[in-house]
């Protein structure tokens, strides 16, 4: 079960493909953003999802909503994945799975992130959640429809 709408989003600070740490409480203070969790770089479903976010990125940018992808992959994998697919947003590395767990985005026994996308509002509360594991395109459509309301 993912976090609930209206619930306070857990704070995080993770290394990003920008070379800087991204901290919700510092870098995103007073800002809405998309945080999407995915199982693994370079897998078919995760690649499709990342590319869909890439292809729709202009809509998020026009709404001033940063997008961040999170998995447990190492930074070198994230850098290659971002470069190969020309992703215009940062990927965040959660090596120990602590942030995935806080966002209820970790499959228990195998400790792999599950596919879940959160729209976090400017007060850092959960505004929307989409958690269909096998429907990557639906994550983006769901977030865009929520933002256009």
N, C-alpha and C positions, 0 to 999 in steps of 0.2 A: 504494500500500500504506500503510495507516495504521500508527500506532505500535503496538507489541506489548504484550500484557498482561505486567505485571511490569517494564516499562521505566519509567525515571524520567521524569516529565512535565516538559517544558521550562517553565522559569519564564517569567512574563509580567507585564507591567504595562500595562493599557489603560484608556482613558477609558470611563466607563460612564454610563448614563442616570440614575444617582443623582447625577451631578455630581461624583463623586469618581473617582479612579483606583482600579482593583482590581488588586492585586498578589498573585500566588499566594504568594510567599515571606513577605509581610508580613501581608496581610489574611486569608489562608486557611491560615495556619500551623497544622498539626495537624488540619486539617479536610478531610473528604471533600466532593466537589462534582461537579456535572455541568457539562461544557463542551461545548456543541454548536455546530458550525460550519454555516453555511448560506450559499447563494449571494447572495441579495439580498432586502431588505425589499420587501414588497408583491407579490411574485410568488406565484402560486397555491400551489405546493408549500411554499414557505417560510412563507407565511401559515398553511397547514394545520398545519405542524409547530409553529410558535409557539403556535397556538391549542390544539393537543393538549397541549403542555407546560403551558399555562395551565390547561386543564381537568383535568389530573392533578397540578397544582401542590401541592395539599393533601397528597397522598401523599408527595411529596418533602419538604415542610415538616415533616410529622409524623415523618419519619426524620432531620430536621435536615440535609438535603442541599440546599445552595443550587444554583440553576440559573443558568447564564449562557449567553446566545446570542452568538455572534461572527460578524461579517461585515465586509466592507471598506467598508460604507456609512458615510457621514458621520453625525455625531451628530444633526444636525437630522432626518435621515431616520429614525434609530433612535427619536428622541423621538416623532415623529408615529406611527410604526409601533406603538410601545409603547402610546401613548395610544389610538389608534384600536381596537386589539384588546384593551385592558385587560389587558396582560401584567403579572403580579405579580412578575416577576423582571427583573434588569438585562440590558440588551444592551450588548455591548462593541464598540467601534469599533477595527478593525485596519486603518487607512487604507493603510499601506504593505505590508500582507500578511505582515509579518515573523513574527507569531505563527501565522498560518495555515500558513505554510511550515514553521515549527518543528514543528507538529503534523501535518505531511504532509496538510494539508487545503486545498491550493491546486492548482487545475488548471493545469498548467504553461503552455502557450502563451497562454491567455486570462487567466491570473492571477486567476481568480475562485474563491472558496472552494467546495469541494465539500461535500456533506452528510455529515458524520461526527460522531458523538457519543461522548464519552469519559466514563466514570465514573473519577474520580481519587480514590484512597483517602487516608486521613489522613496517610500517609507520602509522599504525592504521587507515587505510582506508578500506572500505568495498571491499573485493576482490570477494566474491560470496555470493549469497542469495538463500535460498530455503524456500518457505513459503506455501507449500501445507498443509493445516490444518489436513487432514485425511491420509496422506501418510508419516508415521514416518520413514519407512525404506529408502524412497527416500532422506531424509535429509542427511543421512550418505553416501549413494552412491554418491550423488551429491558433497558433500564436498571432498570425497576421489578422485573422478575423477578430480576435479578441482586441487587438490594438486599434482596429478601425471602428470599433463601437463608439 
